[in-house]
Amino acid sequence: MNFDHGALALVGSGEYSEQMQEFEAELVQRAIARGKRNTFIQIPTASSHEGDAQRNFWREKGAAQAARIGATCIYLPIHERSDALNEKFLIERAEDIAHAGLIYFSGGDPHRIAEIFSGTALWDAIVKAWSSGTSLAGCSAGAMAFGGTIMGLRRSHHSAGLGLLPQIEVIPHYDKMLGWLPERVTAFVLRQDAETTLLGIDENTALVKTDKWQSYGRGKVHILRGSISIDPELFQITKP
């Protein structure tokens, strides 16, 4: 990664919440300073299989957050792989993606994100936007999907992530996850074949990459395996 890239955020939980409002506003503002638009793109893929009520819940929550931070909300209805492969859709949305202030993958099933976006022109366009200054964030499932391997969370097996950060793996909700799935978490931490860095990110907490890694939020980032250099200062908040 270099200074041409936008901010990259791995969020333990709390997308579109009041607790993370300043943080998400800062992600947008950083991109605006790089020439991007004051737009907030929602990608609901991780939970889109849970039905219309759940889709509407997250859509409305994201729109409310965008309104609070003074950004224009754009909802991308990528629910199945056929949506991600839709060339007409990509052409229609190409400008929105390229100039977005923030592109945000929200929570749910991380395996769905990887399976639906992997190897698509849509994912390539998102990465290209990030590489030119757009802030890119993944919360919970989104953070897991950006890595090289996704822990079996809603499934019994591990699977390949999108590989944006191939040497990093993420366990979100870490301050709660040990109580929810202790055996699965322990087995993932102690994998004998792993040469990657495994991070546990607490709820309402984020690890952010700009020119360096920094933490933000009420909780902690836990280095469970491997190593990463995290600046002890909090991510600096700029009011929009």
N, C-alpha and C positions, 0 to 999 in steps of 0.2 A: 504494500500500500504506500502511496505517496501523497503529497500535498494536493494533487489534482482531484483526489477522491473526496466525496462528501463524508459526513460523519456516518459511522456504522454503529448501531446500537443493539445490544443483546439485553433484553428486558425480562426479568424474572416473572413479573406479573404486573397488572395494573393499566393495561392499555386503555386509553380514552377516559381515564379516571381523573378526578380532581387532584388526587395525590400526585399524579404524573403530568399535570397540566403545564406547569412551568418548564418541565423537561421537554415535553413534546413541542412547546412553543419555541424553545431554544433550538431544537433540531431544524424547525422550519426557518428560523431567522438565520441560522448559519448558512443554509442553502441560498436564501435570498441574497446574502452578502456575496455569494459566488455567482450571482446573476440568474438564479432560478426564480420561479414564480411563487407567490404566496398561496400555494395549493397543498392539500393534505389528501393523499390517495390512500383509500382503504382497500385492502385485499383480504376478503373474508374466507378464503378457501379452506382453512383448517377446520372451521365449524359449519361450513355451508351444507354438509350432508345431514344436519340435524333438523332440517325443515324450515318452512317459511317464517314461523314465529321467531326462531333463533336468528335467522338472517335479518329480519326486520329489527330485532332487538339490538344487534351489533351495528347495523347500519345507522339507526337512530342515535346510538351512543357515540359513534364516531362523528356524526354530523354535529351533535351537541358540543363535542370537544373542539371541533374545528371552529364552531361559532364562538366559543369562549376565548380561543386564542386569535380570533380574527382572521382565519384562513378560509379559503374556498374548499369545500369538501368534494372530492370526486370518488365515487364508489365504483370499483371494478368488479362486476359479477362473474368472477372466475370460480365456478362451482364444480366443474368436471374437466377432465383433460381435453375434451373436445372444445371447451371454451378457450383453453390456453393455446390450442392449435388453430383457432379460427383466424385465418389470415385477414379477413375483412375487418374483424374486430381490432386487430393489431394496427392496421392501417388507420382506422378511425381514431384510435387512442394513442397513436405514436407520439403526437405532439404533447399531449397531456403527460405522458410518461417521461419524455425527454426533458421537459422543463419543470417537473414537479419539485416542490420544496421538500416534501417528505413522502416516501412510499412506505407503508406500514403493513406488515403481515401480522394479523392478530392470532389469538390462541385457539386451541382445539386439538386436532389430531395432526402431529408433525409429519407423520408418514404420508398423509394426503398431499401436503404441500410439495414434498419432494417428488412424489409419483406424478403429480399433475403438471409441475413446472419443469422437471428435469428434461434437458435437451430441446427445449422449445425456443422459438424466436422471441416469444414474449419475455421469458426469463433473460435472454441475452439483452433485450432492450432495457430491462430494469437494471441489469448490471452496468450497462453502458451509461445509463443516466446517473447512477451512483458514482461511476468512475469520473464523471464530469462535474460533480458537485452536489447532486441530489442527496439528501440524507436518506438512509435506508435503515429501517428498524424491524426487528422481529420480536414479538412478545411471546413468551412461553413456547408454544409450538413453533412459532416463527423463528425464535432464537435457536431452537433445536435443529430446525431444518437447514439453517445456514451452514452448519458444521459438516464434518466428514462422515460421522456415524450418528444415527439417532437411536437413543436408548429405547428399548421396548417399553412404551408407556401405556398406550391403550391396546397394544398388541404384545404377545409373549416374546416376539423376536426383535432383534435389532435390525436396522436397515440403513441403507446408504442415504446420506443427506445430499443437499445441492452442491456441497463442496466449495462454497464461497470462502469458507475458512476451513480448509481440509485438515489442518492439524489441531483443530479445536472441537470439543464436544461440550454440550451444555445440558445441565440438569436445572430446569427452572423451579420456582416455588421451593427452593432448597430447604428453607426453614420449616416447611410443611411436608416435603416429599419423603423424608425419612420416616415420618409417622404414617404416611399413606402406603408406601411401597418399600419397606426397609430391605427386604431380601433382594428385590430387583435392583435397587440403588447400590447396595453393597456388592453384588455380583458385577455390576457395570464398572464400579470403581476399581475392582480387583482383577479385571480382565488381564490375563497373562500375555495376550498378543498385542496389547495396546501400546503404541509409542506416541500417543497424542496427549495433549493437555486437556484435562477434564475440569470444567468449571461448574460449581454450584452457585446459582444466583438467587438470592432471597427475593421474597415478594416485595413489590413496590421499590425495586432496586434495578439498576441498569449498569452494564459495563459498556463504555463507549470508546470507540477508536476514532481519533482525529489524527494528529501527528503523534499521539501516544495513547495508551490505554488509561482511562480514568473511570472511577466509579461514581455513581450518583444514587441518592435515595436513602431510605431509612435503615436498610439492612446491609448485608455484607456480600462480597463476592469471595467464594471459597475456592482455593486452588486444591483440588482433590487428587490430581495426578499431573505430573509434568511440571512445567513452569511458565510463567508469564510475568512481565514487569508491569505493575499497575501503579500509576502515580497516586500518592496518598491524598492529594488534594481532590476535593469534590469537583465534579464537572461544573464549570462556571455558568451561572444562569444569567441570561440577558432578557429583560422584560420586553415583550413585543410592543 
